[in-house]
């Protein structure tokens, strides 16, 4: 199963969004989105519902890897 970084990039690209556009919708910087996609950091948990809605209404748990 792909990890968060792969799924995030896949969903973003499927929506036709650049990192800058996604960042603008979330109120974060483009470098922050880049760090998420490279696995250098992760979004604040409070952003997950907005991130999910922005990327097509997928439930936030899709982004969380099974433990």
C-alpha positions in Angstrom: 0.0 0.0 0.0 1.4 3.4 -0.9 2.4 5.7 1.9 1.0 9.1 2.7 3.5 10.9 0.5 2.7 8.9 -2.6 -1.1 9.1 -2.1 -0.9 12.9 -1.5 1.0 13.5 -4.7 -1.3 11.1 -6.7 -4.5 12.8 -5.4 -3.0 16.2 -6.0 -2.0 15.4 -9.6 -5.3 13.7 -10.3 -7.1 17.0 -9.4 -4.7 18.9 -11.7 -3.3 21.0 -8.9 0.2 22.3 -8.5 1.9 22.3 -5.1 1.4 26.1 -5.1 -2.3 25.7 -5.8 -2.9 23.1 -3.1 -0.9 25.2 -0.7 -3.1 28.2 -1.4 -6.3 26.2 -0.8 -4.9 25.0 2.6 -3.4 28.3 3.7 0.2 26.9 3.9 3.3 27.5 1.8 4.2 25.6 -1.3 7.5 24.5 0.3 5.3 22.9 3.1 3.4 20.8 0.5 6.8 19.9 -1.1 8.1 18.7 2.3 4.9 16.6 2.8 5.3 14.9 -0.6 9.0 14.2 0.1 8.2 12.8 3.5 10.3 15.4 5.3 7.3 16.5 7.4 3.6 16.0 7.6 0.7 18.3 7.7 -0.8 19.3 11.0 -3.6 16.9 11.8 -6.1 19.7 11.9 -5.5 20.2 8.1 -6.5 16.6 7.2 -10.2 17.2 6.8 -9.6 20.3 4.6 -6.9 18.4 2.6 -9.3 15.5 2.1 -12.1 17.8 0.9 -9.8 19.6 -1.4 -8.6 16.4 -3.0 -12.0 15.1 -3.7 -13.8 14.3 -0.5 -11.8 11.3 0.3 -12.0 10.6 4.0 -9.0 11.7 6.1 -8.3 8.1 7.3 -7.1 7.3 3.7 -4.1 9.4 4.5 -3.1 7.5 7.6 -1.0 4.5 7.2 -2.1 1.4 9.1 -0.2 0.9 12.3 
